[in-house]
Amino acid sequence: MEVQWLLVCHGLVTLLVLVSFLCGNWPIFQGTFIQRIHFFLTFGAYDYFRRFIHFVCGSRGSNALNSVEYYFCDRPNPILQIMYLGIIGATYYLIATSSFSYIPGYYLSGQHRC
């Protein structure tokens, strides 16, 4: 029984974060905790991280963080493209290895594998 309540609570928290992330800027949520969660997810967490890096490492750490951010976010980057292709390839591999064993099956012919 405890596991079921844990799953329900996890589902509710996931739904709250998803609604906050996607819909937090809507006028209906102005001044609510959903808007505050949206702000934290989109701007606040990174701002606190930048302040922490500046506090711990000083301006040298802030400059290093800014250069890493520029390299990964503001210009074409082959590393991100390779990571994207890796994620797509791994997902296809997992789906192919787990699902293709059921084709052909009772309801599907061998042609559905293609």
ZIGI-V212094 format. One record per pair of residues at least 6 apart in sequence whose ideal C-beta (glycine too) atoms are under 6 Angstrom apart, sorted by the first residue. I is the first residue (numbers start at 1). GAP is how many residues later the second one is. D is the distance in whole Angstrom. If there is no record, write none. Layout:
BEGIN
I/GAP/D, I/GAP/D
END
This chain:
BEGIN
20/14/5, 20/17/4, 20/18/5, 21/20/5, 24/10/5, 24/11/5, 24/14/2, 29/6/5, 53/8/5, 53/12/5, 54/8/5, 100/13/6, 103/9/5, 103/10/5, 104/6/4
END
